[in-house]
Amino acid sequence: MTLKQLWVAYFQYPAIIGYLLCAAVAIGLFFVYPAAPLPTLAAIAVSILVYPAVWYCLHRWVLHSQWMYKVPMLAATWKRIHYDHHQDPNRLEILFGALHTTLPTIAIATAPIAYLIGGPGAALAAFATGLITTCVYEFFHCIQHLAYKPKMKFIVAMKARHMAHHFHDERGNFGITNYFWDRLFGTYYEKIEKSKKSETVFNLGYTPEVAERYPWVAQLSGGVATGHPSSRIQH
């Protein structure tokens, strides 16, 4: 895949178009309900700083949780937002988050703090920043999963860490572009040891045995797929 093909695939996906449209609306509303320059800049800075921490917490303790699939009304959401992604890491259609889950999450993570800083205008600026940051995250997420070979060393390293999360041990490297929180909480790793490969890296612990007790994800998926994605999926 060339860089041009990567950009085309990225901008064709509805979630990215949705984020950009929502960001444009938020920016437009900012001019209707403006905030002073200093609170606006502070809200944008807080949004940028908070985003990696929120992503780490969500990825580690929600997306990789062992409780969502046990709740019937949450099983379909967990399947869509992360189980399917680990089952088939290179499938573009499920590479991006679902808007009905990501948009409220971005708003909750950015707008309330910014509102306290500078009112509605600052909240809108922070929300727009969160949406644009999400677009940046998803672009690098595309690089990590699609057949594009980056040339810059830090992107190569970034892709290697994320691929290790998907194909070696899902219990580490929760960051996408920023591994500060992984380093802080001791979940960052670079060394790939065959003997330490996780047996649940593709199913996140939702095994056939677990499915017997909590069947809702299996019912939606037509069973519990096992084994390496390359052995059971043809793209």
VEXDRENGU-226256 format. One record per atom (N, C-alpha, C): residue in three letters; atom name; x, y, z. Coordinates in steps of 0.1 Angstrom, whole numbers, plus 5000, padded with zeros to 4 digits. Layout:
NODE   aa  at  east  north    up
NODE  ALA  CA     X      Y     Z
...
This chain:
NODE   aa  at  east  north    up
NODE  MET   N  5008   4988  5000
NODE  MET  CA  5000   5000  5000
NODE  MET   C  5009   5012  5000
NODE  THR   N  5005   5022  4991
NODE  THR  CA  5013   5035  4991
NODE  THR   C  5007   5045  5001
NODE  LEU   N  5014   5056  5003
NODE  LEU  CA  5009   5066  5012
NODE  LEU   C  4996   5072  5007
NODE  LYS   N  4995   5074  4993
NODE  LYS  CA  4983   5079  4987
NODE  LYS   C  4971   5070  4990
NODE  GLN   N  4973   5057  4988
NODE  GLN  CA  4963   5047  4990
NODE  GLN   C  4958   5047  5005
NODE  LEU   N  4968   5049  5014
NODE  LEU  CA  4964   5050  5028
NODE  LEU   C  4955   5062  5031
NODE  TRP   N  4959   5073  5025
NODE  TRP  CA  4951   5085  5027
NODE  TRP   C  4937   5083  5021
NODE  VAL   N  4936   5077  5010
NODE  VAL  CA  4923   5075  5003
NODE  VAL   C  4914   5066  5012
NODE  ALA   N  4920   5055  5017
NODE  ALA  CA  4913   5046  5026
NODE  ALA   C  4908   5053  5039
NODE  TYR   N  4917   5061  5044
NODE  TYR  CA  4914   5068  5057
NODE  TYR   C  4903   5078  5055
NODE  PHE   N  4903   5086  5045
NODE  PHE  CA  4893   5096  5043
NODE  PHE   C  4880   5091  5038
NODE  GLN   N  4879   5079  5033
NODE  GLN  CA  4867   5073  5028
NODE  GLN   C  4859   5067  5039
NODE  TYR   N  4865   5065  5051
NODE  TYR  CA  4857   5058  5061
NODE  TYR   C  4848   5068  5068
NODE  PRO   N  4835   5064  5070
NODE  PRO  CA  4825   5073  5075
NODE  PRO   C  4828   5079  5089
NODE  ALA   N  4835   5071  5098
NODE  ALA  CA  4838   5076  5111
NODE  ALA   C  4847   5089  5110
NODE  ILE   N  4857   5088  5101
NODE  ILE  CA  4866   5100  5100
NODE  ILE   C  4858   5112  5094
NODE  ILE   N  4850   5109  5085
NODE  ILE  CA  4841   5120  5079
NODE  ILE   C  4832   5126  5090
NODE  GLY   N  4827   5117  5098
NODE  GLY  CA  4818   5121  5110
NODE  GLY   C  4826   5130  5119
NODE  TYR   N  4838   5126  5123
NODE  TYR  CA  4846   5134  5132
NODE  TYR   C  4849   5148  5127
NODE  LEU   N  4853   5148  5114
NODE  LEU  CA  4856   5161  5108
NODE  LEU   C  4844   5170  5107
NODE  LEU   N  4833   5165  5104
NODE  LEU  CA  4820   5173  5103
NODE  LEU   C  4817   5178  5117
NODE  CYS   N  4818   5169  5127
NODE  CYS  CA  4815   5174  5141
NODE  CYS   C  4825   5184  5145
NODE  ALA   N  4837   5183  5142
NODE  ALA  CA  4847   5193  5145
NODE  ALA   C  4844   5206  5139
NODE  ALA   N  4840   5206  5126
NODE  ALA  CA  4836   5218  5119
NODE  ALA   C  4825   5225  5126
NODE  VAL   N  4815   5217  5130
NODE  VAL  CA  4803   5223  5136
NODE  VAL   C  4807   5229  5150
NODE  ALA   N  4815   5222  5157
NODE  ALA  CA  4820   5227  5170
NODE  ALA   C  4828   5240  5169
NODE  ILE   N  4836   5240  5159
NODE  ILE  CA  4844   5253  5156
NODE  ILE   C  4835   5264  5152
NODE  GLY   N  4825   5261  5144
NODE  GLY  CA  4815   5271  5140
NODE  GLY   C  4807   5276  5151
NODE  LEU   N  4803   5267  5160
NODE  LEU  CA  4796   5272  5172
NODE  LEU   C  4805   5280  5182
NODE  PHE   N  4818   5277  5181
NODE  PHE  CA  4827   5285  5190
NODE  PHE   C  4826   5299  5186
NODE  PHE   N  4825   5302  5173
NODE  PHE  CA  4824   5316  5169
NODE  PHE   C  4811   5323  5173
NODE  VAL   N  4801   5314  5175
NODE  VAL  CA  4788   5320  5180
NODE  VAL   C  4788   5322  5195
NODE  TYR   N  4795   5313  5202
NODE  TYR  CA  4796   5314  5217
NODE  TYR   C  4811   5314  5220
NODE  PRO   N  4818   5325  5217
NODE  PRO  CA  4833   5325  5218
NODE  PRO   C  4837   5326  5233
NODE  ALA   N  4849   5321  5236
NODE  ALA  CA  4856   5323  5249
NODE  ALA   C  4868   5332  5247
NODE  ALA   N  4873   5337  5257
NODE  ALA  CA  4885   5346  5257
NODE  ALA   C  4897   5338  5252
NODE  PRO   N  4907   5344  5246
NODE  PRO  CA  4918   5336  5241
NODE  PRO   C  4925   5327  5251
NODE  LEU   N  4928   5333  5263
NODE  LEU  CA  4935   5325  5273
NODE  LEU   C  4928   5312  5278
NODE  PRO   N  4915   5313  5282
NODE  PRO  CA  4908   5301  5285
NODE  PRO   C  4907   5291  5273
NODE  THR   N  4905   5297  5261
NODE  THR  CA  4904   5288  5249
NODE  THR   C  4917   5280  5248
NODE  LEU   N  4929   5287  5249
NODE  LEU  CA  4941   5280  5247
NODE  LEU   C  4943   5270  5259
NODE  ALA   N  4939   5274  5271
NODE  ALA  CA  4940   5264  5282
NODE  ALA   C  4932   5252  5280
NODE  ALA   N  4920   5254  5274
NODE  ALA  CA  4911   5243  5272
NODE  ALA   C  4916   5233  5261
NODE  ILE   N  4922   5239  5251
NODE  ILE  CA  4928   5231  5240
NODE  ILE   C  4940   5223  5246
NODE  ALA   N  4948   5230  5254
NODE  ALA  CA  4960   5223  5260
NODE  ALA   C  4956   5212  5269
NODE  VAL   N  4946   5214  5277
NODE  VAL  CA  4941   5204  5286
NODE  VAL   C  4935   5192  5278
NODE  SER   N  4928   5195  5268
NODE  SER  CA  4922   5184  5259
NODE  SER   C  4933   5175  5253
NODE  ILE   N  4944   5182  5249
NODE  ILE  CA  4955   5174  5242
NODE  ILE   C  4962   5166  5253
NODE  LEU   N  4964   5171  5265
NODE  LEU  CA  4971   5164  5276
NODE  LEU   C  4963   5153  5282
NODE  VAL   N  4950   5155  5283
NODE  VAL  CA  4941   5145  5289
NODE  VAL   C  4939   5133  5280
NODE  TYR   N  4938   5136  5267
NODE  TYR  CA  4934   5126  5257
NODE  TYR   C  4942   5112  5259
NODE  PRO   N  4956   5113  5259
NODE  PRO  CA  4963   5100  5260
NODE  PRO   C  4960   5092  5273
NODE  ALA   N  4958   5099  5284
NODE  ALA  CA  4954   5093  5296
NODE  ALA   C  4941   5086  5296
NODE  VAL   N  4931   5093  5290
NODE  VAL  CA  4917   5088  5288
NODE  VAL   C  4918   5076  5279
NODE  TRP   N  4925   5077  5268
NODE  TRP  CA  4926   5065  5259
NODE  TRP   C  4932   5053  5266
NODE  TYR   N  4943   5055  5274
NODE  TYR  CA  4949   5044  5281
NODE  TYR   C  4939   5037  5290
NODE  CYS   N  4932   5045  5298
NODE  CYS  CA  4923   5040  5308
NODE  CYS   C  4911   5032  5301
NODE  LEU   N  4906   5038  5291
NODE  LEU  CA  4895   5031  5283
NODE  LEU   C  4900   5018  5277
NODE  HIS   N  4912   5019  5271
NODE  HIS  CA  4917   5007  5264
NODE  HIS   C  4920   4996  5274
NODE  ARG   N  4926   4999  5285
NODE  ARG  CA  4930   4989  5294
NODE  ARG   C  4919   4984  5303
NODE  TRP   N  4910   4993  5308
NODE  TRP  CA  4901   4989  5318
NODE  TRP   C  4886   4988  5313
NODE  VAL   N  4884   4992  5300
NODE  VAL  CA  4870   4990  5295
NODE  VAL   C  4871   4981  5283
NODE  LEU   N  4879   4984  5272
NODE  LEU  CA  4879   4976  5260
NODE  LEU   C  4885   4962  5263
NODE  HIS   N  4895   4961  5272
NODE  HIS  CA  4900   4948  5276
NODE  HIS   C  4895   4943  5289
NODE  SER   N  4883   4948  5293
NODE  SER  CA  4877   4943  5305
NODE  SER   C  4872   4929  5304
NODE  GLN   N  4870   4923  5315
NODE  GLN  CA  4864   4910  5315
NODE  GLN   C  4849   4910  5321
NODE  TRP   N  4843   4922  5320
NODE  TRP  CA  4830   4923  5326
NODE  TRP   C  4819   4927  5315
NODE  MET   N  4823   4934  5304
NODE  MET  CA  4813   4938  5295
NODE  MET   C  4806   4927  5288
NODE  TYR   N  4814   4916  5284
NODE  TYR  CA  4807   4905  5277
NODE  TYR   C  4798   4897  5287
NODE  LYS   N  4799   4899  5300
NODE  LYS  CA  4791   4892  5309
NODE  LYS   C  4777   4899  5311
NODE  VAL   N  4775   4911  5306
NODE  VAL  CA  4763   4918  5307
NODE  VAL   C  4756   4918  5294
NODE  PRO   N  4744   4911  5293
NODE  PRO  CA  4737   4910  5280
NODE  PRO   C  4736   4923  5272
NODE  MET   N  4732   4934  5279
NODE  MET  CA  4730   4946  5271
NODE  MET   C  4743   4953  5267
NODE  LEU   N  4754   4949  5272
NODE  LEU  CA  4767   4955  5268
NODE  LEU   C  4775   4945  5259
NODE  ALA   N  4771   4933  5257
NODE  ALA  CA  4779   4923  5250
NODE  ALA   C  4781   4928  5235
NODE  ALA   N  4770   4932  5229
NODE  ALA  CA  4771   4937  5215
NODE  ALA   C  4781   4949  5213
NODE  THR   N  4780   4958  5223
NODE  THR  CA  4789   4969  5222
NODE  THR   C  4804   4965  5224
NODE  TRP   N  4806   4956  5234
NODE  TRP  CA  4820   4951  5236
NODE  TRP   C  4825   4944  5223
NODE  LYS   N  4816   4936  5217
NODE  LYS  CA  4820   4929  5205
NODE  LYS   C  4824   4939  5194
NODE  ARG   N  4816   4949  5192
NODE  ARG  CA  4818   4958  5182
NODE  ARG   C  4831   4967  5184
NODE  ILE   N  4832   4972  5197
NODE  ILE  CA  4843   4982  5199
NODE  ILE   C  4857   4976  5201
NODE  HIS   N  4858   4963  5204
NODE  HIS  CA  4871   4958  5205
NODE  HIS   C  4873   4943  5203
NODE  TYR   N  4864   4934  5206
NODE  TYR  CA  4865   4920  5204
NODE  TYR   C  4868   4917  5190
NODE  ASP   N  4859   4923  5181
NODE  ASP  CA  4860   4920  5167
NODE  ASP   C  4874   4925  5161
NODE  HIS   N  4878   4936  5167
NODE  HIS  CA  4891   4942  5162
NODE  HIS   C  4903   4933  5165
NODE  HIS   N  4903   4926  5177
NODE  HIS  CA  4913   4917  5180
NODE  HIS   C  4912   4903  5172
NODE  GLN   N  4899   4900  5169
NODE  GLN  CA  4897   4888  5162
NODE  GLN   C  4902   4889  5147
NODE  ASP   N  4901   4901  5142
NODE  ASP  CA  4905   4904  5128
NODE  ASP   C  4912   4918  5128
NODE  PRO   N  4924   4919  5132
NODE  PRO  CA  4931   4932  5134
NODE  PRO   C  4933   4940  5121
NODE  ASN   N  4932   4934  5110
NODE  ASN  CA  4935   4942  5097
NODE  ASN   C  4923   4945  5089
NODE  ARG   N  4911   4943  5095
NODE  ARG  CA  4898   4946  5088
NODE  ARG   C  4895   4961  5090
NODE  LEU   N  4895   4968  5079
NODE  LEU  CA  4893   4983  5079
NODE  LEU   C  4880   4986  5085
NODE  GLU   N  4869   4979  5082
NODE  GLU  CA  4855   4983  5087
NODE  GLU   C  4854   4983  5102
NODE  ILE   N  4862   4976  5109
NODE  ILE  CA  4861   4976  5124
NODE  ILE   C  4874   4982  5130
NODE  LEU   N  4882   4988  5122
NODE  LEU  CA  4894   4994  5127
NODE  LEU   C  4891   5006  5135
NODE  PHE   N  4881   5014  5130
NODE  PHE  CA  4877   5026  5137
NODE  PHE   C  4866   5023  5147
NODE  GLY   N  4866   5032  5157
NODE  GLY  CA  4855   5031  5167
NODE  GLY   C  4842   5034  5161
NODE  ALA   N  4831   5030  5168
NODE  ALA  CA  4817   5033  5164
NODE  ALA   C  4814   5047  5169
NODE  LEU   N  4808   5055  5161
NODE  LEU  CA  4805   5069  5164
NODE  LEU   C  4796   5070  5177
NODE  HIS   N  4786   5061  5178
NODE  HIS  CA  4777   5062  5189
NODE  HIS   C  4784   5060  5202
NODE  THR   N  4796   5054  5202
NODE  THR  CA  4804   5052  5215
NODE  THR   C  4815   5062  5216
NODE  THR   N  4821   5066  5205
NODE  THR  CA  4833   5075  5205
NODE  THR   C  4829   5089  5208
NODE  LEU   N  4818   5094  5201
NODE  LEU  CA  4815   5108  5202
NODE  LEU   C  4811   5112  5217
NODE  PRO   N  4802   5104  5223
NODE  PRO  CA  4800   5108  5237
NODE  PRO   C  4812   5107  5246
NODE  THR   N  4821   5097  5243
NODE  THR  CA  4833   5096  5251
NODE  THR   C  4842   5108  5250
NODE  ILE   N  4844   5112  5237
NODE  ILE  CA  4852   5124  5235
NODE  ILE   C  4846   5136  5242
NODE  ALA   N  4833   5138  5241
NODE  ALA  CA  4827   5149  5247
NODE  ALA   C  4829   5149  5262
NODE  ILE   N  4827   5137  5268
NODE  ILE  CA  4828   5136  5283
NODE  ILE   C  4842   5139  5288
NODE  ALA   N  4852   5134  5279
NODE  ALA  CA  4866   5135  5283
NODE  ALA   C  4871   5149  5282
NODE  THR   N  4865   5157  5273
NODE  THR  CA  4871   5171  5270
NODE  THR   C  4862   5182  5275
NODE  ALA   N  4849   5182  5273
NODE  ALA  CA  4841   5194  5275
NODE  ALA   C  4839   5198  5289
NODE  PRO   N  4836   5189  5299
NODE  PRO  CA  4833   5194  5312
NODE  PRO   C  4845   5202  5318
NODE  ILE   N  4857   5197  5317
NODE  ILE  CA  4869   5204  5323
NODE  ILE   C  4870   5218  5316
NODE  ALA   N  4869   5218  5303
NODE  ALA  CA  4870   5230  5296
NODE  ALA   C  4859   5240  5299
NODE  TYR   N  4847   5235  5302
NODE  TYR  CA  4836   5244  5305
NODE  TYR   C  4839   5251  5318
NODE  LEU   N  4845   5244  5328
NODE  LEU  CA  4849   5250  5340
NODE  LEU   C  4860   5260  5338
NODE  ILE   N  4868   5258  5328
NODE  ILE  CA  4879   5268  5325
NODE  ILE   C  4874   5281  5319
NODE  GLY   N  4864   5279  5309
NODE  GLY  CA  4860   5291  5301
NODE  GLY   C  4846   5291  5296
NODE  GLY   N  4838   5283  5302
NODE  GLY  CA  4824   5283  5297
NODE  GLY   C  4821   5276  5284
NODE  PRO   N  4810   5278  5278
NODE  PRO  CA  4806   5270  5265
NODE  PRO   C  4816   5272  5254
NODE  GLY   N  4822   5283  5252
NODE  GLY  CA  4832   5285  5241
NODE  GLY   C  4844   5276  5243
NODE  ALA   N  4849   5276  5255
NODE  ALA  CA  4861   5267  5258
NODE  ALA   C  4857   5252  5257
NODE  ALA   N  4845   5249  5261
NODE  ALA  CA  4840   5235  5260
NODE  ALA   C  4840   5231  5245
NODE  LEU   N  4835   5240  5236
NODE  LEU  CA  4834   5237  5222
NODE  LEU   C  4848   5236  5216
NODE  ALA   N  4857   5244  5220
NODE  ALA  CA  4871   5244  5215
NODE  ALA   C  4878   5230  5220
NODE  ALA   N  4875   5226  5232
NODE  ALA  CA  4881   5214  5237
NODE  ALA   C  4875   5202  5230
NODE  PHE   N  4862   5202  5227
NODE  PHE  CA  4856   5191  5220
NODE  PHE   C  4861   5190  5206
NODE  ALA   N  4862   5201  5199
NODE  ALA  CA  4868   5201  5186
NODE  ALA   C  4882   5196  5186
NODE  THR   N  4890   5200  5196
NODE  THR  CA  4904   5195  5197
NODE  THR   C  4904   5179  5199
NODE  GLY   N  4895   5175  5208
NODE  GLY  CA  4894   5160  5210
NODE  GLY   C  4890   5153  5197
NODE  LEU   N  4881   5158  5189
NODE  LEU  CA  4878   5152  5176
NODE  LEU   C  4889   5152  5167
NODE  ILE   N  4897   5163  5166
NODE  ILE  CA  4908   5163  5157
NODE  ILE   C  4919   5154  5162
NODE  THR   N  4921   5154  5175
NODE  THR  CA  4931   5144  5180
NODE  THR   C  4927   5130  5177
NODE  THR   N  4914   5127  5178
NODE  THR  CA  4910   5113  5174
NODE  THR   C  4913   5110  5160
NODE  CYS   N  4911   5120  5151
NODE  CYS  CA  4915   5118  5137
NODE  CYS   C  4930   5115  5135
NODE  VAL   N  4938   5122  5143
NODE  VAL  CA  4953   5119  5142
NODE  VAL   C  4955   5105  5148
NODE  TYR   N  4949   5102  5159
NODE  TYR  CA  4951   5088  5164
NODE  TYR   C  4947   5077  5154
NODE  GLU   N  4935   5080  5148
NODE  GLU  CA  4931   5069  5138
NODE  GLU   C  4939   5068  5126
NODE  PHE   N  4945   5080  5122
NODE  PHE  CA  4954   5079  5110
NODE  PHE   C  4966   5070  5114
NODE  PHE   N  4972   5072  5125
NODE  PHE  CA  4983   5063  5129
NODE  PHE   C  4979   5049  5132
NODE  HIS   N  4966   5048  5136
NODE  HIS  CA  4961   5034  5138
NODE  HIS   C  4960   5027  5125
NODE  CYS   N  4956   5035  5114
NODE  CYS  CA  4956   5029  5101
NODE  CYS   C  4970   5024  5096
NODE  ILE   N  4980   5033  5099
NODE  ILE  CA  4994   5029  5095
NODE  ILE   C  4998   5016  5102
NODE  GLN   N  4993   5015  5115
NODE  GLN  CA  4997   5003  5123
NODE  GLN   C  4991   4990  5117
NODE  HIS   N  4979   4991  5112
NODE  HIS  CA  4972   4979  5108
NODE  HIS   C  4971   4976  5093
NODE  LEU   N  4972   4986  5085
NODE  LEU  CA  4971   4984  5071
NODE  LEU   C  4985   4981  5065
NODE  ALA   N  4985   4976  5053
NODE  ALA  CA  4998   4972  5046
NODE  ALA   C  5006   4983  5041
NODE  TYR   N  5008   4993  5050
NODE  TYR  CA  5017   5005  5046
NODE  TYR   C  5030   5004  5055
NODE  LYS   N  5041   5005  5048
NODE  LYS  CA  5054   5004  5055
NODE  LYS   C  5059   5018  5058
NODE  PRO   N  5059   5023  5070
NODE  PRO  CA  5064   5037  5073
NODE  PRO   C  5079   5037  5072
NODE  LYS   N  5084   5049  5069
NODE  LYS  CA  5099   5050  5068
NODE  LYS   C  5105   5057  5080
NODE  MET   N  5098   5066  5087
NODE  MET  CA  5103   5073  5098
NODE  MET   C  5104   5063  5110
NODE  LYS   N  5116   5064  5117
NODE  LYS  CA  5119   5054  5127
NODE  LYS   C  5109   5054  5138
NODE  PHE   N  5104   5066  5143
NODE  PHE  CA  5095   5066  5154
NODE  PHE   C  5082   5060  5151
NODE  ILE   N  5078   5061  5138
NODE  ILE  CA  5065   5055  5134
NODE  ILE   C  5067   5040  5132
NODE  VAL   N  5078   5036  5127
NODE  VAL  CA  5081   5021  5127
NODE  VAL   C  5081   5015  5140
NODE  ALA   N  5087   5022  5150
NODE  ALA  CA  5087   5017  5164
NODE  ALA   C  5073   5017  5170
NODE  MET   N  5065   5027  5167
NODE  MET  CA  5051   5028  5171
NODE  MET   C  5043   5017  5166
NODE  LYS   N  5045   5014  5153
NODE  LYS  CA  5037   5003  5147
NODE  LYS   C  5041   4989  5153
NODE  ALA   N  5054   4988  5156
NODE  ALA  CA  5059   4975  5162
NODE  ALA   C  5053   4973  5175
NODE  ARG   N  5052   4984  5183
NODE  ARG  CA  5046   4982  5197
NODE  ARG   C  5031   4978  5196
NODE  HIS   N  5024   4984  5187
NODE  HIS  CA  5010   4982  5186
NODE  HIS   C  5007   4968  5180
NODE  MET   N  5016   4964  5170
NODE  MET  CA  5014   4950  5165
NODE  MET   C  5017   4939  5175
NODE  ALA   N  5027   4943  5184
NODE  ALA  CA  5029   4933  5195
NODE  ALA   C  5017   4932  5204
NODE  HIS   N  5010   4943  5206
NODE  HIS  CA  4997   4943  5214
NODE  HIS   C  4987   4934  5208
NODE  HIS   N  4987   4934  5194
NODE  HIS  CA  4977   4926  5187
NODE  HIS   C  4981   4911  5184
NODE  PHE   N  4994   4909  5183
NODE  PHE  CA  4998   4896  5179
NODE  PHE   C  5007   4888  5189
NODE  HIS   N  5011   4895  5200
NODE  HIS  CA  5019   4888  5210
NODE  HIS   C  5013   4888  5224
NODE  ASP   N  5010   4900  5229
NODE  ASP  CA  5005   4900  5243
NODE  ASP   C  4996   4913  5244
NODE  GLU   N  4983   4910  5245
NODE  GLU  CA  4973   4921  5246
NODE  GLU   C  4973   4929  5259
NODE  ARG   N  4981   4923  5269
NODE  ARG  CA  4981   4929  5282
NODE  ARG   C  4991   4940  5284
NODE  GLY   N  4996   4946  5273
NODE  GLY  CA  5005   4957  5273
NODE  GLY   C  5005   4965  5261
NODE  ASN   N  5012   4976  5261
NODE  ASN  CA  5013   4985  5249
NODE  ASN   C  4999   4990  5246
NODE  PHE   N  4992   4996  5255
NODE  PHE  CA  4978   5000  5253
NODE  PHE   C  4977   5014  5245
NODE  GLY   N  4988   5021  5244
NODE  GLY  CA  4988   5034  5237
NODE  GLY   C  4987   5031  5222
NODE  ILE   N  4984   5042  5215
NODE  ILE  CA  4984   5042  5200
NODE  ILE   C  4996   5050  5195
NODE  THR   N  4997   5063  5199
NODE  THR  CA  5008   5071  5195
NODE  THR   C  5017   5075  5206
NODE  ASN   N  5012   5073  5219
NODE  ASN  CA  5018   5078  5231
NODE  ASN   C  5019   5066  5241
NODE  TYR   N  5031   5062  5245
NODE  TYR  CA  5033   5051  5254
NODE  TYR   C  5037   5056  5268
NODE  PHE   N  5035   5069  5270
NODE  PHE  CA  5039   5074  5283
NODE  PHE   C  5032   5067  5295
NODE  TRP   N  5019   5065  5293
NODE  TRP  CA  5011   5059  5304
NODE  TRP   C  5014   5044  5305
NODE  ASP   N  5018   5037  5294
NODE  ASP  CA  5022   5024  5295
NODE  ASP   C  5035   5023  5303
NODE  ARG   N  5044   5032  5301
NODE  ARG  CA  5057   5032  5308
NODE  ARG   C  5054   5035  5323
NODE  LEU   N  5045   5044  5326
NODE  LEU  CA  5042   5048  5340
NODE  LEU   C  5036   5036  5347
NODE  PHE   N  5027   5029  5341
NODE  PHE  CA  5020   5018  5348
NODE  PHE   C  5026   5004  5345
NODE  GLY   N  5038   5004  5339
NODE  GLY  CA  5045   4991  5337
NODE  GLY   C  5039   4982  5327
NODE  THR   N  5032   4987  5317
NODE  THR  CA  5026   4978  5307
NODE  THR   C  5033   4979  5294
NODE  TYR   N  5044   4987  5293
NODE  TYR  CA  5051   4989  5281
NODE  TYR   C  5061   4978  5279
NODE  TYR   N  5062   4972  5267
NODE  TYR  CA  5072   4962  5264
NODE  TYR   C  5077   4963  5250
NODE  GLU   N  5089   4960  5247
NODE  GLU  CA  5095   4959  5234
NODE  GLU   C  5099   4945  5230
NODE  LYS   N  5105   4938  5239
NODE  LYS  CA  5110   4925  5237
NODE  LYS   C  5099   4915  5234
NODE  ILE   N  5100   4908  5223
NODE  ILE  CA  5090   4897  5220
NODE  ILE   C  5096   4884  5223
NODE  GLU   N  5091   4877  5232
NODE  GLU  CA  5096   4863  5236
NODE  GLU   C  5085   4853  5233
NODE  LYS   N  5088   4844  5225
NODE  LYS  CA  5078   4834  5221
NODE  LYS   C  5072   4827  5232
NODE  SER   N  5080   4824  5243
NODE  SER  CA  5075   4817  5254
NODE  SER   C  5065   4825  5262
NODE  LYS   N  5065   4838  5260
NODE  LYS  CA  5056   4847  5268
NODE  LYS   C  5044   4851  5260
NODE  LYS   N  5042   4845  5248
NODE  LYS  CA  5030   4849  5240
NODE  LYS   C  5017   4846  5247
NODE  SER   N  5008   4856  5247
NODE  SER  CA  4995   4854  5254
NODE  SER   C  4986   4845  5246
NODE  GLU   N  4980   4836  5253
NODE  GLU  CA  4970   4826  5246
NODE  GLU   C  4957   4833  5243
NODE  THR   N  4955   4845  5249
NODE  THR  CA  4942   4852  5247
NODE  THR   C  4944   4865  5238
NODE  VAL   N  4955   4866  5231
NODE  VAL  CA  4957   4878  5224
NODE  VAL   C  4947   4881  5213
NODE  PHE   N  4941   4870  5208
NODE  PHE  CA  4931   4872  5197
NODE  PHE   C  4916   4872  5202
NODE  ASN   N  4914   4867  5214
NODE  ASN  CA  4900   4866  5219
NODE  ASN   C  4898   4874  5232
NODE  LEU   N  4908   4880  5237
NODE  LEU  CA  4907   4888  5249
NODE  LEU   C  4901   4881  5261
NODE  GLY   N  4904   4868  5262
NODE  GLY  CA  4899   4860  5273
NODE  GLY   C  4885   4854  5271
NODE  TYR   N  4878   4858  5259
NODE  TYR  CA  4865   4852  5257
NODE  TYR   C  4867   4839  5249
NODE  THR   N  4870   4829  5257
NODE  THR  CA  4873   4815  5252
NODE  THR   C  4860   4807  5250
NODE  PRO   N  4860   4796  5243
NODE  PRO  CA  4848   4787  5242
NODE  PRO   C  4843   4784  5255
NODE  GLU   N  4851   4781  5265
NODE  GLU  CA  4847   4778  5279
NODE  GLU   C  4839   4790  5285
NODE  VAL   N  4844   4802  5283
NODE  VAL  CA  4838   4814  5289
NODE  VAL   C  4824   4816  5282
NODE  ALA   N  4824   4813  5268
NODE  ALA  CA  4812   4815  5260
NODE  ALA   C  4801   4806  5265
NODE  GLU   N  4804   4795  5270
NODE  GLU  CA  4793   4786  5275
NODE  GLU   C  4785   4792  5286
NODE  ARG   N  4792   4801  5294
NODE  ARG  CA  4785   4807  5305
NODE  ARG   C  4779   4821  5301
NODE  TYR   N  4787   4828  5292
NODE  TYR  CA  4782   4841  5288
NODE  TYR   C  4781   4840  5273
NODE  PRO   N  4770   4835  5267
NODE  PRO  CA  4770   4832  5253
NODE  PRO   C  4767   4843  5243
NODE  TRP   N  4764   4856  5248
NODE  TRP  CA  4758   4866  5239
NODE  TRP   C  4768   4870  5228
NODE  VAL   N  4781   4872  5231
NODE  VAL  CA  4790   4876  5221
NODE  VAL   C  4791   4864  5210
NODE  ALA   N  4792   4852  5215
NODE  ALA  CA  4793   4840  5206
NODE  ALA   C  4781   4839  5197
NODE  GLN   N  4769   4842  5203
NODE  GLN  CA  4757   4842  5195
NODE  GLN   C  4757   4852  5184
NODE  LEU   N  4762   4864  5187
NODE  LEU  CA  4763   4875  5177
NODE  LEU   C  4774   4872  5167
NODE  SER   N  4784   4864  5170
NODE  SER  CA  4795   4862  5162
NODE  SER   C  4794   4849  5154
NODE  GLY   N  4784   4841  5157
NODE  GLY  CA  4783   4828  5150
NODE  GLY   C  4793   4818  5156
NODE  GLY   N  4796   4819  5169
NODE  GLY  CA  4805   4810  5175
NODE  GLY   C  4818   4818  5180
NODE  VAL   N  4827   4810  5186
NODE  VAL  CA  4840   4816  5190
NODE  VAL   C  4851   4812  5181
NODE  ALA   N  4856   4821  5174
NODE  ALA  CA  4868   4817  5165
NODE  ALA   C  4880   4816  5173
NODE  THR   N  4888   4806  5170
NODE  THR  CA  4901   4804  5177
NODE  THR   C  4912   4803  5166
NODE  GLY   N  4924   4805  5171
NODE  GLY  CA  4936   4805  5163
NODE  GLY   C  4940   4818  5157
NODE  HIS   N  4951   4818  5150
NODE  HIS  CA  4957   4831  5144
NODE  HIS   C  4947   4836  5133
NODE  PRO   N  4945   4849  5132
NODE  PRO  CA  4936   4854  5121
NODE  PRO   C  4940   4849  5107
NODE  SER   N  4953   4849  5104
NODE  SER  CA  4957   4845  5091
NODE  SER   C  4953   4831  5087
NODE  SER   N  4950   4822  5097
NODE  SER  CA  4947   4808  5095
NODE  SER   C  4932   4807  5093
NODE  ARG   N  4924   4817  5095
NODE  ARG  CA  4909   4815  5094
NODE  ARG   C  4902   4827  5086
NODE  ILE   N  4910   4837  5082
NODE  ILE  CA  4904   4849  5076
NODE  ILE   C  4911   4851  5063
NODE  GLN   N  4904   4853  5052
NODE  GLN  CA  4909   4857  5039
NODE  GLN   C  4905   4870  5035
NODE  HIS   N  4914   4880  5034
NODE  HIS  CA  4911   4894  5030
NODE  HIS   C  4912   4895  5015
